[in-house]
Amino acid sequence: MTLTCPKALGISYEGMDDMADYSAQQGHRYALGDKSVLALDHGTCPRVAEIRDGWIGEVLRVEARVLVAEPMRYHGGEAP
């Protein structure tokens, strides 16, 4: 799965008000489709790495709006 975001393509976010509502947090776990990923950056267009059997896999840059927060032990087993 390869997703890109406007920032990665050199397109400005100016005027994209809906993008301002979405932001990923570095170190948080998210669902990306049917995969679990770890955010390596924070913001509207973070790099994420797929989590495979406890290991980090392929790194992608995605739009934060496609990420869904997953429960984390750090947050008491709840989604942040």
BANU-724334 format. One line per 3 residues: number of its first residue (from 0); their letters; for each residue x, y, z of C-alpha. Coordinates in steps of 0.02 Angstrom, whole numbers, plus 50000, padded with zeros to 5 digits. Layout:
# residues N
NUM) A) X,Y,Z; ...
END
This chain:
# residues 80
0) MTL) 50000,50000,50000; 50075,50166,49949; 49990,50326,50001
3) TCP) 50056,50501,49978; 50007,50667,50049; 50010,50843,49977
6) KAL) 50160,50891,50086; 50263,50745,50018; 50222,50804,49842
9) GIS) 50274,50984,49882; 50094,51049,49886; 50054,51181,50018
12) YEG) 49920,51150,50149; 49865,51331,50138; 49679,51332,50103
15) MDD) 49657,51149,50152; 49559,51183,50311; 49501,51003,50329
18) MAD) 49682,50943,50345; 49709,51051,50500; 49586,50942,50596
21) YSA) 49695,50787,50580; 49861,50760,50665; 49958,50604,50711
24) QQG) 50066,50593,50866; 50242,50522,50857; 50256,50354,50946
27) HRY) 50069,50318,50942; 49998,50161,50864; 49869,50176,50725
30) ALG) 49770,50065,50607; 49801,50097,50423; 49674,49992,50333
33) DKS) 49700,49815,50399; 49879,49849,50460; 49947,49916,50624
36) VLA) 50073,50056,50607; 50182,50162,50721; 50192,50349,50690
39) LDH) 50374,50402,50668; 50329,50587,50655; 50190,50700,50715
42) GTC) 50081,50811,50609; 49963,50804,50461; 50078,50702,50349
45) PRV) 50182,50585,50460; 50297,50443,50415; 50229,50279,50482
48) AEI) 50305,50105,50493; 50206,49945,50482; 50215,49836,50638
51) RDG) 50245,49653,50590; 50266,49520,50725; 50343,49647,50843
54) WIG) 50461,49716,50710; 50455,49877,50610; 50422,49854,50425
57) EVL) 50404,49968,50275; 50403,50157,50307; 50270,50260,50217
60) RVE) 50217,50442,50221; 50028,50456,50238; 49893,50583,50274
63) ARV) 49848,50582,50459; 49662,50582,50417; 49674,50399,50357
66) LVA) 49746,50340,50523; 49635,50270,50661; 49704,50270,50839
69) EPM) 49728,50097,50916; 49731,50051,51101; 49902,50065,51184
72) RYH) 49968,49997,51350; 50038,50169,51392; 49859,50236,51391
75) GGE) 49791,50096,51499; 49739,49989,51351; 49632,50128,51279
78) AP) 49649,50226,51118; 49724,50399,51153
END
